[in-house]
Each structure stands twice: as C-alpha cells, then as structure tokens.
Amino acid sequence: MFSRRFEEDGVVAGHLGRYGFMARLTRGPVSYGLNRSTLYKGRGRIAQLRIWRFDHSGEVEILALYDKGWQYGRLQHLRVVRRLVDTLDGR
C-alpha cells in the first residue's frame, strides 16, 4: 500500500483493497488524535480519518469517520480501521 513512513503533517489519501480513505496526520501525537493502541481519542497522530467504499450503484458510502473523536463506524469496520491506523501511525 505505502512504501514510506508518514512523519510530517498533512493529508494522505489512498486505497486499501476496495476501501478508500483520507487521513489528516499531525507531526507528533496530540491529545485529540486517534490512539493507535485503543482506537479511541487520545495521544495519536491521526486527527481525521474517513473511510469509504463505492456501493453497487456507484455511490460513495462513508463507512467510518473520525474527526478529533469518532463520529461513527469504528466498531462496524474495526478490521479496516486497525489496518489503516497501523499503517499510517508508524507500526
């Protein structure tokens, strides 16, 4: 999926299998960031995370949304959230 570690602030977008994503990363851990161990708010680098896929009609279906806290989707899509967080937050 990616060939480098993400060590700078900025927005990253891409695909993981059939899922698309966009994440806003901070340079270092922040209090409102997604904690990579617990997948809850607290001391992480991911300030925002959106995960989507295209449904059968070609429409975008937002599956999970984190914006300084979970809005929805964490539990329903835990495997893909875990894979993205592990990749984006440097494990």
KAJOLIN-V541544 format. One record per pair of residues at least 12 apart in sequence whose C-alpha atoms are under 10 Angstrom apart, sorted by the first residue. I is the first residue (numbers start at 1). J is the second residue. D is the distance in whole Angstrom. If there is no record, write none. Layout:
# KAJOLIN-V541544
[[I & J & D] [I & J & D]]
This chain:
# KAJOLIN-V541544
[[1 & 14 & 8] [1 & 15 & 8] [1 & 16 & 7] [1 & 17 & 9] [1 & 84 & 10] [1 & 87 & 9] [2 & 14 & 9] [2 & 15 & 10] [2 & 16 & 10] [2 & 87 & 8] [2 & 88 & 9] [4 & 87 & 10] [4 & 88 & 10] [4 & 90 & 9] [5 & 87 & 8] [5 & 88 & 7] [5 & 89 & 8] [5 & 90 & 6] [5 & 91 & 9] [6 & 25 & 8] [6 & 26 & 9] [6 & 27 & 9] [6 & 45 & 10] [6 & 87 & 9] [6 & 88 & 6] [6 & 89 & 7] [6 & 90 & 7] [7 & 25 & 8] [7 & 26 & 8] [7 & 27 & 6] [7 & 28 & 8] [7 & 45 & 9] [7 & 88 & 9] [7 & 89 & 9] [7 & 90 & 8] [8 & 25 & 7] [8 & 26 & 7] [8 & 27 & 5] [8 & 28 & 8] [8 & 45 & 10] [9 & 24 & 7] [9 & 25 & 5] [9 & 26 & 4] [9 & 27 & 5] [9 & 28 & 8] [9 & 45 & 9] [9 & 46 & 10] [10 & 23 & 8] [10 & 24 & 6] [10 & 25 & 5] [10 & 26 & 7] [10 & 27 & 8] [10 & 46 & 10] [11 & 23 & 6] [11 & 24 & 4] [11 & 25 & 6] [11 & 26 & 9] [11 & 46 & 10] [11 & 47 & 10] [11 & 48 & 9] [11 & 49 & 10] [12 & 24 & 6] [12 & 25 & 8] [12 & 49 & 10] [12 & 88 & 9] [13 & 49 & 10] [13 & 50 & 9] [13 & 51 & 10] [14 & 51 & 10] [15 & 51 & 9] [15 & 52 & 9] [15 & 53 & 9] [15 & 84 & 10] [16 & 51 & 10] [16 & 53 & 10] [16 & 80 & 8] [16 & 83 & 9] [16 & 84 & 8] [17 & 53 & 10] [17 & 80 & 10] [18 & 52 & 9] [18 & 53 & 6] [18 & 54 & 8] [19 & 51 & 7] [19 & 52 & 6] [19 & 53 & 5] [19 & 54 & 8] [19 & 61 & 10] [19 & 62 & 10] [19 & 63 & 9] [19 & 80 & 8] [20 & 50 & 8] [20 & 51 & 6] [20 & 52 & 5] [20 & 53 & 6] [20 & 54 & 9] [20 & 60 & 10] [20 & 62 & 9] [20 & 63 & 10] [21 & 49 & 7] [21 & 50 & 5] [21 & 51 & 4] [21 & 52 & 6] [21 & 53 & 9] [21 & 62 & 10] [21 & 63 & 10] [21 & 64 & 9] [21 & 65 & 10] [21 & 81 & 10] [21 & 84 & 9] [22 & 48 & 8] [22 & 49 & 6] [22 & 50 & 5] [22 & 51 & 7] [22 & 52 & 9] [22 & 65 & 10] [23 & 45 & 10] [23 & 46 & 7] [23 & 47 & 7] [23 & 48 & 5] [23 & 49 & 4] [23 & 50 & 6] [23 & 51 & 9] [23 & 65 & 10] [23 & 66 & 9] [23 & 67 & 10] [23 & 84 & 9] [23 & 85 & 10] [23 & 88 & 8] [24 & 45 & 8] [24 & 46 & 6] [24 & 47 & 6] [24 & 48 & 5] [24 & 49 & 7] [24 & 50 & 9] [24 & 67 & 9] [24 & 88 & 10] [25 & 44 & 9] [25 & 45 & 5] [25 & 46 & 5] [25 & 47 & 6] [25 & 48 & 7] [25 & 49 & 9] [25 & 88 & 8] [25 & 89 & 8] [26 & 44 & 8] [26 & 45 & 5] [26 & 46 & 6] [26 & 47 & 7] [26 & 48 & 10] [26 & 89 & 10] [27 & 44 & 10] [27 & 45 & 7] [27 & 46 & 9] [28 & 43 & 9] [28 & 44 & 7] [28 & 45 & 6] [28 & 46 & 9] [28 & 89 & 10] [29 & 42 & 8] [29 & 43 & 5] [29 & 44 & 4] [29 & 45 & 5] [29 & 46 & 8] [29 & 47 & 9] [29 & 89 & 9] [30 & 42 & 7] [30 & 43 & 5] [30 & 44 & 6] [30 & 45 & 6] [30 & 46 & 9] [30 & 47 & 8] [30 & 68 & 10] [31 & 43 & 5] [31 & 44 & 7] [31 & 45 & 9] [31 & 47 & 9] [31 & 68 & 9] [32 & 44 & 7] [32 & 45 & 9] [32 & 46 & 9] [32 & 47 & 7] [32 & 48 & 9] [32 & 67 & 9] [32 & 68 & 5] [32 & 69 & 7] [33 & 45 & 5] [33 & 46 & 5] [33 & 47 & 5] [33 & 48 & 8] [33 & 66 & 9] [33 & 67 & 9] [33 & 68 & 6] [33 & 69 & 8] [34 & 46 & 5] [34 & 47 & 6] [34 & 48 & 8] [34 & 49 & 9] [34 & 66 & 8] [34 & 67 & 9] [34 & 68 & 7] [34 & 69 & 7] [34 & 70 & 9] [34 & 85 & 8] [34 & 89 & 9] [35 & 47 & 10] [35 & 85 & 9] [35 & 89 & 9] [36 & 81 & 10] [36 & 82 & 8] [36 & 84 & 10] [36 & 85 & 6] [36 & 86 & 7] [36 & 87 & 10] [36 & 88 & 9] [36 & 89 & 7] [36 & 90 & 9] [36 & 91 & 9] [37 & 82 & 9] [37 & 85 & 9] [37 & 86 & 9] [38 & 82 & 10] [39 & 69 & 10] [39 & 70 & 9] [39 & 74 & 8] [39 & 75 & 10] [39 & 78 & 9] [39 & 81 & 8] [39 & 82 & 8] [39 & 85 & 8] [40 & 66 & 9] [40 & 68 & 10] [40 & 69 & 7] [40 & 70 & 7] [40 & 74 & 9] [41 & 66 & 9] [41 & 67 & 9] [41 & 68 & 7] [41 & 69 & 5] [41 & 70 & 8] [42 & 68 & 9] [42 & 69 & 9] [44 & 85 & 10] [44 & 89 & 8] [45 & 85 & 9] [45 & 88 & 9] [45 & 89 & 6] [45 & 90 & 9] [46 & 66 & 9] [46 & 67 & 9] [46 & 68 & 8] [46 & 85 & 8] [46 & 88 & 8] [46 & 89 & 7] [47 & 66 & 8] [47 & 67 & 6] [47 & 68 & 5] [47 & 69 & 8] [48 & 65 & 8] [48 & 66 & 5] [48 & 67 & 4] [48 & 68 & 6] [48 & 69 & 8] [48 & 70 & 9] [49 & 64 & 8] [49 & 65 & 6] [49 & 66 & 5] [49 & 67 & 7] [49 & 68 & 9] [49 & 69 & 10] [49 & 70 & 9] [49 & 81 & 9] [49 & 84 & 9] [49 & 85 & 9] [50 & 62 & 7] [50 & 63 & 8] [50 & 64 & 6] [50 & 65 & 5] [50 & 66 & 6] [50 & 67 & 8] [50 & 73 & 10] [50 & 81 & 10] [51 & 63 & 6] [51 & 64 & 5] [51 & 65 & 7] [51 & 66 & 9] [51 & 73 & 9] [51 & 77 & 9] [51 & 80 & 9] [51 & 81 & 8] [51 & 84 & 9] [52 & 64 & 7] [52 & 65 & 9] [63 & 76 & 8] [63 & 77 & 7] [63 & 81 & 10] [64 & 76 & 8] [64 & 77 & 7] [64 & 78 & 9] [64 & 80 & 10] [64 & 81 & 8]]
